């Protein structure tokens, strides 16, 4: 398999720096996994996620003209495609709008009721 953008490959971590990890690919080629491409969440210390000698699956995200290869571990992982709830998909725009308007009117009425009673306006209860 050739090293081209979009291909997924197995590699071995050969070095770790504060900005990423070097991964040896097939035919002795080496690419860099930037620290931002290691995991889906924020990575403060790359050593918490990788060690020299680890075998990782990477996706090639770019190949520079000078031969530098950009890799990503997080993009190599298969993620299930999120599908919208069936109810959400079938609800028409008009029904969404009427539900929104009803919710808004209820909230406004509740807000008015609470603010008028607090400042002693016309609607305040006298006791």
ROMARTOR-521480 format. One record per atom (N, C-alpha, C, CB): residue number from 1; chain; atom name; x, y, z. Coordinates in pm, whole numbers, padded with zeros to 5 digits. Glycine has a CB too. Layout:
<pts>
 kolba miro drenmi      x      y      z
   NUM    A     CA      X      Y      Z
...
</pts>
This chain:
<pts>
 kolba miro drenmi      x      y      z
     1    A      N  00085 -00119  00000
     1    A     CA  00000  00000  00000
     1    A      C  00089  00124  00000
     1    A     CB -00096  00000  00123
     2    A      N  00062  00217 -00089
     2    A     CA  00144  00337 -00098
     2    A      C  00099  00441  00006
     2    A     CB  00138  00397 -00240
     3    A      N  00188  00534  00034
     3    A     CA  00158  00637  00131
     3    A      C  00098  00756  00057
     3    A     CB  00286  00679  00211
     4    A      N -00035  00766  00064
     4    A     CA -00105  00877  00000
     4    A      C -00213  00929  00094
     4    A     CB -00166  00834 -00135
     5    A      N -00253  01054  00074
     5    A     CA -00350  01118  00162
     5    A      C -00478  01034  00168
     5    A     CB -00382  01261  00113
     6    A      N -00525  01009  00289
     6    A     CA -00647  00933  00310
     6    A      C -00624  00787  00343
     6    A     CB -00732  00943  00191
     7    A      N -00505  00735  00319
     7    A     CA -00481  00593  00346
     7    A      C -00454  00570  00494
     7    A     CB -00363  00541  00262
     8    A      N -00497  00454  00542
     8    A     CA -00475  00414  00681
     8    A      C -00364  00311  00685
     8    A     CB -00606  00358  00746
     9    A      N -00270  00332  00777
     9    A     CA -00153  00245  00784
     9    A      C -00123  00210  00929
     9    A     CB -00032  00313  00719
    10    A      N -00047  00103  00946
    10    A     CA  00005  00067  01078
    10    A      C  00145  00124  01088
    10    A     CB  00005 -00090  01101
    11    A      N  00180  00172  01206
    11    A     CA  00314  00226  01224
    11    A      C  00361  00206  01366
    11    A     CB  00318  00374  01188
    12    A      N  00489  00232  01387
    12    A     CA  00548  00215  01520
    12    A      C  00604  00349  01565
    12    A     CB  00660  00105  01518
    13    A      N  00571  00389  01688
    13    A     CA  00619  00515  01743
    13    A      C  00769  00502  01768
    13    A     CB  00543  00552  01876
    14    A      N  00846  00592  01702
    14    A     CA  00992  00586  01716
    14    A      C  01047  00700  01800
    14    A     CB  01057  00588  01579
    15    A      N  00969  00805  01817
    15    A     CA  01017  00917  01896
    15    A      C  00902  01005  01941
    15    A     CB  01117  00999  01817
    16    A      N  00919  01068  02058
    16    A     CA  00816  01156  02113
    16    A      C  00878  01290  02146
    16    A     CB  00749  01093  02238
    17    A      N  00812  01397  02103
    17    A     CA  00856  01533  02137
    17    A      C  00740  01603  02207
    17    A     CB  00900  01612  02009
    18    A      N  00763  01728  02247
    18    A     CA  00654  01800  02314
    18    A      C  00546  01845  02215
    18    A     CB  00709  01920  02389
    19    A      N  00572  01835  02085
    19    A     CA  00472  01877  01986
    19    A      C  00411  01762  01908
    19    A     CB  00535  01973  01890
    20    A      N  00455  01640  01932
    20    A     CA  00398  01526  01861
    20    A      C  00481  01401  01873
    20    A     CB  00381  01560  01716
    21    A      N  00449  01304  01787
    21    A     CA  00519  01176  01789
    21    A      C  00558  01137  01646
    21    A     CB  00431  01065  01853
    22    A      N  00678  01083  01632
    22    A     CA  00724  01034  01503
    22    A      C  00687  00887  01492
    22    A     CB  00877  01056  01486
    23    A      N  00627  00852  01377
    23    A     CA  00581  00716  01355
    23    A      C  00648  00661  01229
    23    A     CB  00426  00711  01342
    24    A      N  00713  00545  01244
    24    A     CA  00777  00480  01130
    24    A      C  00673  00399  01056
    24    A     CB  00895  00389  01174
    25    A      N  00664  00425  00926
    25    A     CA  00568  00357  00840
    25    A      C  00642  00254  00755
    25    A     CB  00491  00457  00750
    26    A      N  00575  00200  00654
    26    A     CA  00637  00102  00565
    26    A      C  00752  00163  00486
    26    A     CB  00532  00044  00469
    27    A      N  00841  00082  00440
    27    A     CA  00956  00121  00358
    27    A      C  01045  00223  00427
    27    A     CB  00909  00176  00227
    28    A      N  01049  00222  00560
    28    A     CA  01138  00310  00633
    28    A      C  01098  00457  00636
    28    A     CB  01272  00299  00577
    29    A      N  00981  00489  00585
    29    A     CA  00932  00627  00586
    29    A      C  00886  00663  00727
    29    A     CB  00816  00647  00484
    30    A      N  00904  00789  00764
    30    A     CA  00862  00836  00895
    30    A      C  00769  00955  00878
    30    A     CB  00984  00873  00983
    31    A      N  00663  00957  00959
    31    A     CA  00569  01068  00957
    31    A      C  00550  01123  01097
    31    A     CB  00434  01024  00898
    32    A      N  00488  01240  01105
    32    A     CA  00466  01304  01234
    32    A      C  00317  01310  01266
    32    A     CB  00525  01446  01236
    33    A      N  00284  01266  01387
    33    A     CA  00149  01284  01440
    33    A      C  00157  01404  01532
    33    A     CB  00095  01154  01515
    34    A      N  00098  01516  01490
    34    A     CA  00100  01636  01575
    34    A      C  00019  01607  01701
    34    A     CB  00042  01760  01499
    35    A      N  00053  01673  01810
    35    A     CA -00013  01649  01939
    35    A      C -00165  01671  01930
    35    A     CB  00046  01742  02047
    36    A      N -00208  01760  01841
    36    A     CA -00352  01786  01825
    36    A      C -00423  01673  01751
    36    A     CB -00373  01917  01751
    37    A      N -00348  01581  01691
    37    A     CA -00407  01471  01616
    37    A      C -00397  01337  01690
    37    A     CB -00341  01460  01480
    38    A      N -00359  01341  01818
    38    A     CA -00342  01216  01894
    38    A      C -00475  01163  01945
    38    A     CB -00246  01239  02011
    39    A      N -00558  01253  02002
    39    A     CA -00685  01209  02062
    39    A      C -00792  01313  02036
    39    A     CB -00668  01184  02215
    40    A      N -00918  01272  02056
    40    A     CA -01031  01363  02035
    40    A      C -01036  01474  02140
    40    A     CB -01161  01285  02037
    41    A      N -00985  01445  02258
    41    A     CA -00987  01547  02364
    41    A      C -00851  01616  02371
    41    A     CB -01023  01483  02500
    42    A      N -00841  01720  02455
    42    A     CA -00718  01797  02468
    42    A      C -00607  01710  02527
    42    A     CB -00742  01921  02557
    43    A      N -00490  01716  02465
    43    A     CA -00375  01638  02510
    43    A      C -00272  01735  02567
    43    A     CB -00314  01552  02394
    44    A      N -00254  01730  02699
    44    A     CA -00155  01817  02762
    44    A      C -00016  01754  02752
    44    A     CB -00191  01843  02909
    45    A      N -00009  01625  02782
    45    A     CA  00118  01554  02776
    45    A      C  00101  01432  02686
    45    A     CB  00166  01512  02919
    46    A      N  00173  01431  02577
    46    A     CA  00160  01323  02480
    46    A      C  00201  01188  02538
    46    A     CB  00243  01353  02356
    47    A      N  00288  01191  02640
    47    A     CA  00333  01067  02703
    47    A      C  00221  00993  02776
    47    A     CB  00444  01096  02800
    48    A      N  00112  01062  02807
    48    A     CA -00004  00996  02868
    48    A      C -00077  00908  02767
    48    A     CB -00101  01102  02925
    49    A      N -00054  00931  02637
    49    A     CA -00125  00859  02533
    49    A      C -00037  00763  02454
    49    A     CB -00189  00956  02438
    50    A      N  00090  00800  02437
    50    A     CA  00180  00719  02353
    50    A      C  00313  00694  02422
    50    A     CB  00203  00787  02219
    51    A      N  00377  00585  02384
    51    A     CA  00513  00553  02430
    51    A      C  00593  00506  02310
    51    A     CB  00512  00444  02544
    52    A      N  00724  00524  02316
    52    A     CA  00811  00475  02209
    52    A      C  00795  00324  02201
    52    A     CB  00961  00516  02235
    53    A      N  00776  00274  02080
    53    A     CA  00757  00130  02059
    53    A      C  00612  00090  02039
    53    A     CB  00813  00054  02176
    54    A      N  00518  00178  02071
    54    A     CA  00376  00148  02050
    54    A      C  00346  00130  01902
    54    A     CB  00286  00260  02109
    55    A      N  00260  00034  01871
    55    A     CA  00211  00018  01735
    55    A      C  00077  00089  01727
    55    A     CB  00198 -00133  01694
    56    A      N  00064  00178  01630
    56    A     CA -00058  00258  01618
    56    A      C -00111  00254  01476
    56    A     CB -00031  00403  01661
    57    A      N -00241  00275  01464
    57    A     CA -00301  00291  01332
    57    A      C -00313  00440  01307
    57    A     CB -00442  00219  01321
    58    A      N -00265  00483  01190
    58    A     CA -00265  00626  01157
    58    A      C -00329  00646  01020
    58    A     CB -00121  00683  01159
    59    A      N -00378  00768  01000
    59    A     CA -00432  00807  00870
    59    A      C -00343  00918  00816
    59    A     CB -00582  00853  00881
    60    A      N -00307  00908  00690
    60    A     CA -00224  01010  00626
    60    A      C -00313  01130  00595
    60    A     CB -00155  00955  00495
    61    A      N -00279  01247  00655
    61    A     CA -00361  01366  00631
    61    A      C -00296  01463  00534
    61    A     CB -00390  01436  00762
    62    A      N -00163  01455  00517
    62    A     CA -00098  01534  00412
    62    A      C  00042  01480  00384
    62    A     CB -00090  01683  00451
    63    A      N  00085  01503  00260
    63    A     CA  00220  01468  00219
    63    A      C  00278  01592  00152
    63    A     CB  00222  01341  00123
    64    A      N  00382  01648  00214
    64    A     CA  00444  01770  00161
    64    A      C  00534  01736  00042
    64    A     CB  00526  01843  00271
    65    A      N  00567  01837 -00038
    65    A     CA  00656  01817 -00153
    65    A      C  00796  01777 -00109
    65    A     CB  00663  01944 -00238
    66    A      N  00836  01824  00010
    66    A     CA  00970  01789  00059
    66    A      C  00975  01652  00126
    66    A     CB  01018  01895  00156
    67    A      N  00863  01578  00122
    67    A     CA  00862  01441  00174
    67    A      C  00807  01427  00315
    67    A     CB  00998  01387  00172
    68    A      N  00775  01538  00382
    68    A     CA  00719  01529  00517
    68    A      C  00578  01473  00511
    68    A     CB  00719  01668  00587
    69    A      N  00549  01382  00603
    69    A     CA  00420  01314  00605
    69    A      C  00347  01351  00733
    69    A     CB  00437  01158  00594
    70    A      N  00228  01408  00719
    70    A     CA  00144  01442  00833
    70    A      C  00046  01329  00861
    70    A     CB  00068  01574  00809
    71    A      N  00041  01286  00987
    71    A     CA -00042  01172  01024
    71    A      C -00143  01210  01133
    71    A     CB  00046  01055  01072
    72    A      N -00247  01129  01147
    72    A     CA -00346  01150  01251
    72    A      C -00390  01016  01308
    72    A     CB -00468  01228  01197
    73    A      N -00387  01006  01440
    73    A     CA -00438  00886  01506
    73    A      C -00588  00897  01525
    73    A     CB -00367  00863  01643
    74    A      N -00636  01017  01564
    74    A     CA -00779  01032  01592
    74    A      C -00864  01017  01466
    74    A     CB -00805  01168  01656
    75    A      N -00812  01055  01350
    75    A     CA -00889  01040  01226
    75    A      C -00886  00898  01173
    75    A     CB -00836  01135  01120
    76    A      N -00794  00817  01223
    76    A     CA -00785  00677  01179
    76    A      C -00891  00591  01247
    76    A     CB -00646  00620  01208
    77    A      N -00943  00639  01360
    77    A     CA -01044  00561  01433
    77    A      C -01178  00571  01363
    77    A     CB -01055  00608  01579
    78    A      N -01245  00458  01354
    78    A     CA -01379  00456  01295
    78    A      C -01478  00510  01396
    78    A     CB -01419  00312  01251
    79    A      N -01557  00606  01352
    79    A     CA -01661  00661  01440
    79    A      C -01796  00631  01378
    79    A     CB -01642  00815  01461
    80    A      N -01891  00587  01459
    80    A     CA -02024  00564  01404
    80    A      C -02087  00697  01362
    80    A     CB -02114  00491  01507
    81    A      N -02155  00696  01250
    81    A     CA -02221  00817  01202
    81    A      C -02345  00840  01287
    81    A     CB -02257  00806  01051
    82    A      N -02353  00960  01344
    82    A     CA -02469  00991  01429
    82    A      C -02589  01017  01341
    82    A     CB -02441  01114  01519
    83    A      N -02699  00951  01376
    83    A     CA -02822  00973  01303
    83    A      C -02920  01046  01393
    83    A     CB -02882  00840  01252
    84    A      N -02995  01135  01332
    84    A     CA -03094  01210  01410
    84    A      C -03204  01115  01456
    84    A     CB -03153  01327  01328
    85    A      N -03266  01153  01563
    85    A     CA -03379  01080  01615
    85    A      C -03488  01075  01507
    85    A     CB -03433  01144  01746
    86    A      N -03556  00962  01490
    86    A     CA -03659  00947  01388
    86    A      C -03768  01051  01408
    86    A     CB -03719  00805  01391
    87    A      N -03805  01078  01533
    87    A     CA -03909  01177  01562
    87    A      C -03867  01315  01512
    87    A     CB -03940  01181  01714
    88    A      N -03742  01351  01537
    88    A     CA -03690  01481  01493
    88    A      C -03696  01494  01342
    88    A     CB -03546  01501  01542
    89    A      N -03661  01388  01272
    89    A     CA -03657  01394  01127
    89    A      C -03795  01413  01067
    89    A     CB -03594  01270  01072
    90    A      N -03896  01353  01128
    90    A     CA -04029  01354  01069
    90    A      C -04111  01476  01111
    90    A     CB -04103  01229  01107
    91    A      N -04066  01551  01209
    91    A     CA -04140  01667  01256
    91    A      C -04126  01781  01155
    91    A     CB -04090  01711  01396
    92    A      N -04239  01837  01114
    92    A     CA -04235  01942  01013
    92    A      C -04193  02075  01074
    92    A     CB -04371  01956  00945
    93    A      N -04158  02167  00988
    93    A     CA -04117  02300  01033
    93    A      C -04231  02368  01109
    93    A     CB -04074  02386  00913
    94    A      N -04353  02354  01058
    94    A     CA -04468  02419  01121
    94    A      C -04491  02368  01263
    94    A     CB -04594  02397  01038
    95    A      N -04477  02237  01283
    95    A     CA -04498  02183  01417
    95    A      C -04386  02226  01512
    95    A     CB -04508  02030  01413
    96    A      N -04262  02233  01461
    96    A     CA -04152  02283  01543
    96    A      C -04176  02428  01584
    96    A     CB -04017  02270  01468
    97    A      N -04222  02509  01487
    97    A     CA -04246  02651  01514
    97    A      C -04360  02669  01614
    97    A     CB -04278  02725  01383
    98    A      N -04466  02594  01602
    98    A     CA -04578  02609  01696
    98    A      C -04536  02565  01837
    98    A     CB -04701  02527  01648
    99    A      N -04454  02460  01846
    99    A     CA -04405  02416  01976
    99    A      C -04315  02524  02038
    99    A     CB -04328  02282  01963
   100    A      N -04230  02584  01956
   100    A     CA -04142  02691  02003
   100    A      C -04224  02810  02053
   100    A     CB -04046  02736  01891
   101    A      N -04325  02850  01976
   101    A     CA -04407  02965  02017
   101    A      C -04481  02938  02147
   101    A     CB -04508  03000  01907
   102    A      N -04534  02818  02162
   102    A     CA -04605  02783  02285
   102    A      C -04510  02789  02404
   102    A     CB -04669  02642  02275
   103    A      N -04390  02730  02389
   103    A     CA -04290  02734  02497
   103    A      C -04252  02877  02531
   103    A     CB -04165  02655  02457
   104    A      N -04235  02961  02428
   104    A     CA -04197  03100  02451
   104    A      C -04305  03175  02526
   104    A     CB -04167  03169  02319
   105    A      N -04431  03155  02486
   105    A     CA -04542  03223  02554
   105    A      C -04552  03179  02700
   105    A     CB -04675  03194  02482
   106    A      N -04533  03050  02725
   106    A     CA -04536  03000  02863
   106    A      C -04424  03063  02946
   106    A     CB -04524  02847  02866
   107    A      N -04307  03072  02890
   107    A     CA -04194  03130  02963
   107    A      C -04215  03278  02989
   107    A     CB -04065  03109  02886
   108    A      N -04267  03350  02889
   108    A     CA -04293  03492  02907
   108    A      C -04398  03517  03015
   108    A     CB -04338  03555  02776
   109    A      N -04504  03437  03013
   109    A     CA -04611  03452  03113
   109    A      C -04555  03426  03253
   109    A     CB -04729  03355  03084
   110    A      N -04474  03324  03267
   110    A     CA -04414  03292  03395
   110    A      C -04320  03404  03440
   110    A     CB -04337  03158  03387
   111    A      N -04240  03455  03350
   111    A     CA -04148  03563  03381
   111    A      C -04223  03689  03425
   111    A     CB -04059  03594  03261
   112    A      N -04329  03725  03352
   112    A     CA -04408  03842  03387
   112    A      C -04469  03827  03525
   112    A     CB -04519  03866  03283
   113    A      N -04525  03710  03551
   113    A     CA -04589  03684  03680
   113    A      C -04490  03704  03794
   113    A     CB -04647  03540  03683
   114    A      N -04369  03651  03778
   114    A     CA -04270  03660  03885
   114    A      C -04213  03800  03901
   114    A     CB -04158  03564  03860
   115    A      N -04191  03872  03792
   115    A     CA -04131  04005  03804
   115    A      C -04231  04108  03856
   115    A     CB -04076  04050  03669
   116    A      N -04356  04099  03815
   116    A     CA -04455  04196  03863
   116    A      C -04482  04179  04011
   116    A     CB -04586  04181  03785
   117    A      N -04483  04057  04059
   117    A     CA -04510  04036  04201
   117    A      C -04392  04083  04286
   117    A     CB -04539  03889  04230
   118    A      N -04272  04083  04231
   118    A     CA -04155  04125  04307
   118    A      C -04142  04276  04316
   118    A     CB -04031  04068  04244
   119    A      N -04181  04348  04209
   119    A     CA -04163  04492  04216
   119    A      C -04290  04568  04254
   119    A     CB -04114  04542  04084
   120    A      N -04394  04496  04284
   120    A     CA -04515  04562  04333
   120    A      C -04594  04633  04224
   120    A     CB -04480  04660  04439
   121    A      N -04591  04579  04107
   121    A     CA -04664  04638  03994
   121    A      C -04813  04617  04008
   121    A     CB -04617  04579  03862
   122    A      N -04887  04648  03902
   122    A     CA -05035  04639  03906
   122    A      C -05084  04500  03940
   122    A     CB -05094  04681  03773
   123    A      N -05010  04398  03895
   123    A     CA -05057  04262  03914
   123    A      C -05017  04205  04050
   123    A     CB -05004  04175  03806
   124    A      N -04957  04286  04135
   124    A     CA -04910  04233  04263
   124    A      C -05026  04200  04355
   124    A     CB -04816  04334  04330
   125    A      N -05005  04096  04433
   125    A     CA -05109  04057  04530
   125    A      C -05094  04144  04655
   125    A     CB -05100  03904  04567
   126    A      N -05206  04185  04707
   126    A     CA -05202  04266  04831
   126    A      C -05263  04183  04943
   126    A     CB -05279  04402  04814
   127    A      N -05200  04192  05052
   127    A     CA -05250  04103  05155
   127    A      C -05263  04165  05283
   127    A     CB -05169  03991  05169
</pts>
